[in-house]
Every structure is written in structure tokens, then in C-alpha cells.
């Protein structure tokens, strides 16, 4: 045994074991992070909760079941909530309801005992928007130049128009942020050249004529880009979606404000993967 210890073999095995444990721990952390990330990006089912009349808020609640936990009756009583019945343990749901502009908050809590019926309608729609977060509801129609689209598959029309409007938005962004910015930089450089020529007393008639011609050309290009940008913005604002929320109210949402739209309860596995990868 002493000779074996002196040979150093135990320390080799201990080192190898430590490295293996470290690698397994690292793999576990990576899997945990991947799981949490998948939870965020993966399109979750959206439920429609029909509530008992005694429950606070609307009779119908629509949203994602974000968290479910068991809580004691005593905890609820201490929080000022009197639960029905006499059960010692109750189930509490945290629901992501979205529709921030009308609901005022993204999440709602409710007890399982408040739910009379829970369903997952296939026609429930999720909208991922540029502002005000996620919106949930039912597709009530599409508008083109203020007029309703009729005689068409609304879901198919929506999926066709969203990429088109995204392309228009990219073009508008490129014109506004890059092309028009470059012209502004050229205007600034032209002003610096004029100041230098004036300082050096070389701003003669020929230089003035050249500067004027360059400014006129830049102004022409800028007006042309501004007209193109106005046209793109008009095209982007032409279409809108009608969304009926859980209160039955219909909201008009321009398609230019929508990054993506899907029906999570009717999605195939492949569609879920594509949607999650694009988010």
C-alpha cells in the first residue's frame, strides 16, 4: 500500500475523478440554462380559464400558465385572501395575461378553486409585438386600408403579410439609419470644407458655385429618400389586425407593430421549433 501511494497513482485517479465531476457539473449547468432558455423561447400553450363568479376580475381569463404552486391556507389568510372551502393546501396559478395596454399588468394570480373550466382553444392567437409586450386573443379580422378583408383565409393572409411588412420595415430602417445618415454626414463635411476655404480666403466664385452644386445634389438625394421613406411607411401602416381579447373587446393593431403571430394550441412540433428558433 505504501509503495502504491508513493507511486503517485492515487493522485492521478483523484485528479481524473475531480475533472470528471467538474465536467459533469458544468454539463448540468449548461443543461439547466438550456432548459430555462427553451422555456422562454418555446411557444407555450395558451389557456382559456372560465372563472367562478366569486373570483376577482373578468369571468374569462386568457393566458399562459406560467407557474403552478401549492400554498397553505394559512399563507393565504395572512395575505388577506379568504379561500373557499376548508382545504389545508390549495393550488395557485400564475397566469401571463399580456395585453398590457388594457390590463395594466402582465401577470395575474388565481386559485385552482376559482377555475370552473380550463380549455385550450385551437384558434387562440399570440402576438409578439414591438411594444407593450405579448397580446393574447382571437383573430377577429384583417383590415387593408381600413377595409375588412373578406373571402380569404385570414390566418394564411396574416402569415403572408407579416414577412412582407417586415421587409418593408428593414428597407425603411436602412434608408433612415444608414442612407439618410450618410447624406447628413456629407452635408457636415461640406460645411467644414466651406469653413476651411473661408478661413484660408479661398472661397472664390468658383468654389461657391461648386459648393452650391454639391448642396443641391445632396438635397435632391435627401428629398428622394424622404419620399421613398414616406411611401414605405404608408405601405407598412396599410394593414391592421383585429384582435378580440378576453373581455370581448376588439383592438385594432397595425401589422407593422407585430413581430410574429402564431396559434400555439394548433401548432405542429416542426412549427414550434421554427417559431422558437426565430424568437
WOVENDA-V571010 format. One record per residue. N is the residue number from 0. RES is the residue in three letters. SS is DSSP state (helix for helix, strand for strand, loop for the rest). PHI is phi in degrees with one decimal (* if undefined). Layout:
BEGIN
n:N res:RES ss:SS phi:PHI
n:N res:RES ss:SS phi:PHI
END
This chain:
BEGIN
n:0 res:UNK ss:loop phi:*
n:1 res:UNK ss:helix phi:-64.0
n:2 res:UNK ss:helix phi:-65.3
n:3 res:UNK ss:helix phi:-66.6
n:4 res:UNK ss:helix phi:-64.8
n:5 res:UNK ss:helix phi:-68.4
n:6 res:UNK ss:loop phi:-70.7
n:7 res:UNK ss:loop phi:87.1
n:8 res:UNK ss:helix phi:-59.9
n:9 res:UNK ss:helix phi:-59.3
n:10 res:UNK ss:helix phi:-70.0
n:11 res:UNK ss:helix phi:-63.7
n:12 res:UNK ss:helix phi:-65.8
n:13 res:UNK ss:helix phi:-63.9
n:14 res:UNK ss:helix phi:-64.0
n:15 res:UNK ss:helix phi:-62.3
n:16 res:UNK ss:helix phi:-64.5
n:17 res:UNK ss:helix phi:-63.1
n:18 res:UNK ss:helix phi:-63.0
n:19 res:UNK ss:helix phi:-63.0
n:20 res:UNK ss:helix phi:-62.4
n:21 res:UNK ss:helix phi:-62.9
n:22 res:UNK ss:helix phi:-64.4
n:23 res:UNK ss:helix phi:-64.8
n:24 res:UNK ss:helix phi:-63.5
n:25 res:UNK ss:helix phi:-63.2
n:26 res:UNK ss:helix phi:-62.2
n:27 res:UNK ss:helix phi:-62.7
n:28 res:UNK ss:helix phi:-63.9
n:29 res:UNK ss:helix phi:-62.5
n:30 res:UNK ss:helix phi:-65.0
n:31 res:UNK ss:helix phi:-63.2
n:32 res:UNK ss:helix phi:-63.2
n:33 res:UNK ss:helix phi:-63.7
n:34 res:UNK ss:helix phi:-64.5
n:35 res:UNK ss:helix phi:-65.9
n:36 res:UNK ss:helix phi:-65.1
n:37 res:UNK ss:helix phi:-62.7
n:38 res:UNK ss:helix phi:-62.3
n:39 res:UNK ss:helix phi:-75.0
n:40 res:UNK ss:helix phi:-85.5
n:41 res:UNK ss:loop phi:-70.0
n:42 res:UNK ss:loop phi:-66.3
n:43 res:UNK ss:loop phi:-82.2
n:44 res:UNK ss:loop phi:-62.4
n:45 res:UNK ss:loop phi:-118.0
n:46 res:UNK ss:strand phi:-112.2
n:47 res:UNK ss:strand phi:-112.3
n:48 res:UNK ss:strand phi:-102.3
n:49 res:UNK ss:strand phi:-95.1
n:50 res:UNK ss:strand phi:-96.5
n:51 res:UNK ss:loop phi:-66.3
n:52 res:UNK ss:loop phi:-61.4
n:53 res:UNK ss:loop phi:-74.6
n:54 res:UNK ss:loop phi:-73.0
n:55 res:UNK ss:loop phi:-73.2
n:56 res:UNK ss:loop phi:90.7
n:57 res:UNK ss:loop phi:-68.0
n:58 res:UNK ss:loop phi:-67.0
n:59 res:UNK ss:strand phi:-115.5
n:60 res:UNK ss:strand phi:-126.0
n:61 res:UNK ss:strand phi:-121.3
n:62 res:UNK ss:strand phi:170.2
n:63 res:UNK ss:strand phi:-89.4
n:64 res:UNK ss:strand phi:-77.9
n:65 res:UNK ss:strand phi:-81.4
n:66 res:UNK ss:strand phi:-155.3
n:67 res:UNK ss:strand phi:-134.2
n:68 res:UNK ss:strand phi:-142.9
n:69 res:UNK ss:strand phi:-94.9
n:70 res:UNK ss:strand phi:-132.1
n:71 res:UNK ss:strand phi:-79.3
n:72 res:UNK ss:helix phi:-61.5
n:73 res:UNK ss:helix phi:-63.2
n:74 res:UNK ss:helix phi:-61.4
n:75 res:UNK ss:helix phi:-66.4
n:76 res:UNK ss:helix phi:-63.0
n:77 res:UNK ss:helix phi:-66.5
n:78 res:UNK ss:loop phi:-86.1
n:79 res:UNK ss:loop phi:86.8
n:80 res:UNK ss:loop phi:-109.9
n:81 res:UNK ss:loop phi:-100.6
n:82 res:UNK ss:loop phi:-75.9
n:83 res:UNK ss:loop phi:-72.6
n:84 res:UNK ss:loop phi:72.5
n:85 res:UNK ss:loop phi:-130.4
n:86 res:UNK ss:loop phi:-65.4
n:87 res:UNK ss:loop phi:-76.5
n:88 res:UNK ss:strand phi:-123.1
n:89 res:UNK ss:strand phi:-130.7
n:90 res:UNK ss:strand phi:-99.0
n:91 res:UNK ss:strand phi:-117.4
n:92 res:UNK ss:strand phi:-105.4
n:93 res:UNK ss:strand phi:-109.0
n:94 res:UNK ss:strand phi:-109.5
n:95 res:UNK ss:strand phi:-86.1
n:96 res:UNK ss:loop phi:-98.2
n:97 res:UNK ss:loop phi:58.8
n:98 res:UNK ss:loop phi:48.0
n:99 res:UNK ss:helix phi:-58.0
n:100 res:UNK ss:helix phi:-69.0
n:101 res:UNK ss:helix phi:-104.6
n:102 res:UNK ss:helix phi:-91.3
n:103 res:UNK ss:loop phi:82.5
n:104 res:UNK ss:loop phi:-151.9
n:105 res:UNK ss:loop phi:-85.2
n:106 res:UNK ss:strand phi:-127.8
n:107 res:UNK ss:strand phi:-134.0
n:108 res:UNK ss:strand phi:-110.4
n:109 res:UNK ss:strand phi:-154.1
n:110 res:UNK ss:strand phi:-87.5
n:111 res:UNK ss:helix phi:-60.2
n:112 res:UNK ss:helix phi:-69.2
n:113 res:UNK ss:helix phi:-79.7
n:114 res:UNK ss:strand phi:-91.6
n:115 res:UNK ss:strand phi:-84.6
n:116 res:UNK ss:strand phi:-154.5
n:117 res:UNK ss:strand phi:-124.8
n:118 res:UNK ss:strand phi:-139.4
n:119 res:UNK ss:loop phi:-129.6
n:120 res:UNK ss:loop phi:-59.0
n:121 res:UNK ss:loop phi:-69.7
n:122 res:UNK ss:loop phi:-96.8
n:123 res:UNK ss:strand phi:-71.7
n:124 res:UNK ss:strand phi:-112.1
n:125 res:UNK ss:strand phi:-114.0
n:126 res:UNK ss:strand phi:-116.0
n:127 res:UNK ss:strand phi:-98.4
n:128 res:UNK ss:strand phi:-110.4
n:129 res:UNK ss:loop phi:-73.0
n:130 res:UNK ss:loop phi:-144.0
n:131 res:UNK ss:loop phi:67.3
n:132 res:UNK ss:loop phi:69.4
n:133 res:UNK ss:strand phi:-83.3
n:134 res:UNK ss:strand phi:-125.6
n:135 res:UNK ss:strand phi:-121.7
n:136 res:UNK ss:strand phi:164.0
n:137 res:UNK ss:strand phi:-117.7
n:138 res:UNK ss:strand phi:-69.8
n:139 res:UNK ss:strand phi:-100.3
n:140 res:UNK ss:strand phi:155.6
n:141 res:UNK ss:strand phi:-127.0
n:142 res:UNK ss:strand phi:-116.3
n:143 res:UNK ss:strand phi:-127.9
n:144 res:UNK ss:loop phi:54.8
n:145 res:UNK ss:loop phi:81.9
n:146 res:UNK ss:strand phi:-106.1
n:147 res:UNK ss:strand phi:-69.1
n:148 res:UNK ss:loop phi:-80.4
n:149 res:UNK ss:loop phi:-128.0
n:150 res:UNK ss:loop phi:70.2
n:151 res:UNK ss:loop phi:-133.4
n:152 res:UNK ss:loop phi:-71.8
n:153 res:UNK ss:helix phi:-63.6
n:154 res:UNK ss:helix phi:-63.6
n:155 res:UNK ss:helix phi:-63.3
n:156 res:UNK ss:helix phi:-62.9
n:157 res:UNK ss:helix phi:-63.6
n:158 res:UNK ss:helix phi:-67.4
n:159 res:UNK ss:helix phi:-77.3
n:160 res:UNK ss:helix phi:-82.1
n:161 res:UNK ss:helix phi:-59.7
n:162 res:UNK ss:helix phi:-63.1
n:163 res:UNK ss:helix phi:-64.0
n:164 res:UNK ss:helix phi:-70.5
n:165 res:UNK ss:helix phi:-62.5
n:166 res:UNK ss:helix phi:-65.2
n:167 res:UNK ss:helix phi:-62.7
n:168 res:UNK ss:helix phi:-65.1
n:169 res:UNK ss:helix phi:-65.0
n:170 res:UNK ss:helix phi:-62.7
n:171 res:UNK ss:helix phi:-63.0
n:172 res:UNK ss:helix phi:-63.7
n:173 res:UNK ss:helix phi:-63.7
n:174 res:UNK ss:helix phi:-65.1
n:175 res:UNK ss:helix phi:-73.0
n:176 res:UNK ss:helix phi:-88.3
n:177 res:UNK ss:helix phi:-106.6
n:178 res:UNK ss:helix phi:-67.2
n:179 res:UNK ss:helix phi:-68.9
n:180 res:UNK ss:helix phi:-65.4
n:181 res:UNK ss:helix phi:-63.9
n:182 res:UNK ss:helix phi:-66.3
n:183 res:UNK ss:helix phi:-61.4
n:184 res:UNK ss:helix phi:-64.1
n:185 res:UNK ss:helix phi:-67.7
n:186 res:UNK ss:helix phi:-60.8
n:187 res:UNK ss:helix phi:-63.0
n:188 res:UNK ss:helix phi:-64.4
n:189 res:UNK ss:helix phi:-65.5
n:190 res:UNK ss:helix phi:-63.6
n:191 res:UNK ss:helix phi:-64.8
n:192 res:UNK ss:helix phi:-61.4
n:193 res:UNK ss:helix phi:-63.6
n:194 res:UNK ss:helix phi:-60.8
n:195 res:UNK ss:helix phi:-65.2
n:196 res:UNK ss:helix phi:-64.0
n:197 res:UNK ss:helix phi:-65.8
n:198 res:UNK ss:helix phi:-63.8
n:199 res:UNK ss:loop phi:-86.2
n:200 res:UNK ss:loop phi:56.0
n:201 res:UNK ss:loop phi:-120.6
n:202 res:UNK ss:loop phi:-88.4
n:203 res:UNK ss:loop phi:-86.9
n:204 res:UNK ss:helix phi:-60.6
n:205 res:UNK ss:helix phi:-65.7
n:206 res:UNK ss:helix phi:-64.7
n:207 res:UNK ss:helix phi:-61.6
n:208 res:UNK ss:helix phi:-64.0
n:209 res:UNK ss:helix phi:-66.0
n:210 res:UNK ss:helix phi:-61.3
n:211 res:UNK ss:helix phi:-62.6
n:212 res:UNK ss:helix phi:-63.6
n:213 res:UNK ss:helix phi:-66.1
n:214 res:UNK ss:helix phi:-64.2
n:215 res:UNK ss:helix phi:-60.9
n:216 res:UNK ss:helix phi:-66.2
n:217 res:UNK ss:helix phi:-65.2
n:218 res:UNK ss:helix phi:-62.9
n:219 res:UNK ss:helix phi:-62.6
n:220 res:UNK ss:helix phi:-62.1
n:221 res:UNK ss:helix phi:-64.8
n:222 res:UNK ss:helix phi:-61.4
n:223 res:UNK ss:helix phi:-62.4
n:224 res:UNK ss:helix phi:-67.8
n:225 res:UNK ss:helix phi:-63.4
n:226 res:UNK ss:helix phi:-65.0
n:227 res:UNK ss:helix phi:-64.3
n:228 res:UNK ss:helix phi:-65.1
n:229 res:UNK ss:helix phi:-61.1
n:230 res:UNK ss:helix phi:-63.7
n:231 res:UNK ss:helix phi:-63.6
n:232 res:UNK ss:helix phi:-65.4
n:233 res:UNK ss:helix phi:-63.7
n:234 res:UNK ss:helix phi:-65.0
n:235 res:UNK ss:helix phi:-66.7
n:236 res:UNK ss:loop phi:-88.0
n:237 res:UNK ss:loop phi:-70.1
n:238 res:UNK ss:strand phi:-102.7
n:239 res:UNK ss:strand phi:-144.8
n:240 res:UNK ss:strand phi:-113.1
n:241 res:UNK ss:strand phi:-102.0
n:242 res:UNK ss:strand phi:-117.4
n:243 res:UNK ss:strand phi:-94.7
n:244 res:UNK ss:loop phi:-86.4
n:245 res:UNK ss:loop phi:-69.8
n:246 res:UNK ss:loop phi:-91.7
n:247 res:UNK ss:loop phi:87.7
n:248 res:UNK ss:loop phi:-81.7
n:249 res:UNK ss:strand phi:-102.8
n:250 res:UNK ss:strand phi:-112.0
n:251 res:UNK ss:strand phi:-96.9
n:252 res:UNK ss:strand phi:-121.1
n:253 res:UNK ss:strand phi:-58.8
n:254 res:UNK ss:helix phi:-63.7
n:255 res:UNK ss:helix phi:-66.7
n:256 res:UNK ss:helix phi:-92.1
n:257 res:UNK ss:strand phi:-106.3
n:258 res:UNK ss:strand phi:-82.7
n:259 res:UNK ss:strand phi:-157.4
n:260 res:UNK ss:strand phi:-147.2
n:261 res:UNK ss:strand phi:-154.4
n:262 res:UNK ss:loop phi:-106.1
n:263 res:UNK ss:helix phi:-62.7
n:264 res:UNK ss:helix phi:-79.7
n:265 res:UNK ss:helix phi:-119.1
n:266 res:UNK ss:loop phi:-86.7
n:267 res:UNK ss:loop phi:-79.0
n:268 res:UNK ss:helix phi:-62.1
n:269 res:UNK ss:helix phi:-63.0
n:270 res:UNK ss:helix phi:-65.2
n:271 res:UNK ss:helix phi:-63.1
n:272 res:UNK ss:helix phi:-62.3
n:273 res:UNK ss:helix phi:-65.1
n:274 res:UNK ss:helix phi:-65.8
n:275 res:UNK ss:helix phi:-62.8
n:276 res:UNK ss:helix phi:-69.6
n:277 res:UNK ss:helix phi:-85.5
n:278 res:UNK ss:loop phi:-78.8
END
